[in-house]
Amino acid sequence: MPVKVGRVEDCAGHVGPSVRNLTRATRATRATRAATGCGAKHFIDERVLLEAGRLLVHTDLATSAVGERLGFPGATVFTRFFRTRTGEIPAAFRARYRNARS
């Protein structure tokens, strides 16, 4: 069952630790936190984005199916998430990387 995207609480419930411990784990050291500002939400978003890119490039799943597999409530929400973070829609990302591999 997919985890609701972007909710630290949902991810913590699936992996076991409390939200507080999950946040601490992603902020491993004070130096890392100061250098990157990477909290649990950012970590989760980056992991979801990495998996989205992998699915788009290496499978023939429809964009809506990729979003569904990653726990998004709809294709529009997935497309907005993806475009906000990459600057392009999932279909353009897929085409660009598939053409580069050809």
C-alpha positions in Angstrom: 0.0 0.0 0.0 1.5 3.4 -1.0 2.4 6.0 1.6 0.7 9.3 1.3 3.2 11.6 -0.4 4.7 14.4 1.6 3.4 13.4 5.1 6.2 12.7 7.5 3.6 11.2 9.9 2.5 8.6 7.3 6.1 7.6 6.5 7.0 7.3 10.2 4.0 5.0 10.7 5.2 2.8 7.9 8.9 2.6 8.9 8.3 2.4 12.6 10.0 5.3 14.3 8.2 8.3 15.7 8.0 11.5 13.7 10.6 13.0 16.1 13.0 10.2 15.6 12.5 10.2 11.8 13.2 13.9 11.8 16.4 13.4 13.9 17.5 10.6 11.6 17.4 12.8 8.5 19.3 15.5 10.3 22.2 13.3 11.2 24.5 15.9 12.4 24.4 19.6 13.3 26.9 20.3 10.5 24.7 18.6 7.9 21.6 20.3 9.1 23.4 23.7 8.9 24.8 23.0 5.5 21.8 21.5 3.8 18.8 22.3 6.0 17.5 18.9 5.0 14.6 17.8 7.2 12.4 14.8 7.0 9.9 16.3 4.5 12.7 17.3 2.1 14.3 13.9 2.4 11.0 12.2 1.6 10.3 14.5 -1.3 13.7 13.8 -2.8 13.3 10.1 -2.5 9.8 10.2 -4.1 11.2 12.4 -6.9 14.1 9.9 -7.5 11.7 7.0 -7.7 9.4 9.0 -10.0 12.2 9.6 -12.4 13.3 6.0 -12.4 9.7 4.8 -13.1 9.3 7.4 -15.9 12.5 6.5 -17.7 12.7 2.8 -17.1 9.0 1.7 -17.4 6.2 2.2 -19.8 3.7 3.1 -17.0 1.4 6.0 -17.8 2.1 9.2 -15.8 -1.0 8.7 -13.8 0.1 5.1 -12.9 3.5 6.4 -11.8 1.8 8.9 -9.5 -0.6 6.3 -8.2 2.2 3.9 -7.5 3.9 6.6 -5.5 0.8 7.4 -3.4 -0.4 10.6 -5.1 -4.2 11.1 -5.0 -4.3 11.9 -8.7 -2.3 12.6 -11.9 -2.7 16.4 -11.5 -1.2 16.4 -8.0 1.7 14.2 -9.2 2.3 16.4 -12.2 2.3 19.6 -10.1 4.7 18.0 -7.5 7.1 16.8 -10.3 7.0 20.1 -12.3 7.6 22.2 -9.2 10.7 20.3 -8.3 12.2 19.6 -11.8 10.9 22.4 -13.9 9.2 20.1 -16.4 6.2 17.9 -16.7 6.7 14.1 -16.3 6.1 13.4 -20.0 8.8 15.9 -21.1 11.2 14.4 -18.5 10.5 10.9 -19.9 11.0 12.0 -23.5 14.2 13.9 -22.8 15.8 11.0 -20.9 14.6 8.3 -23.3 15.9 10.3 -26.3 19.2 10.8 -24.6 19.5 7.0 -24.1 18.8 6.3 -27.8 
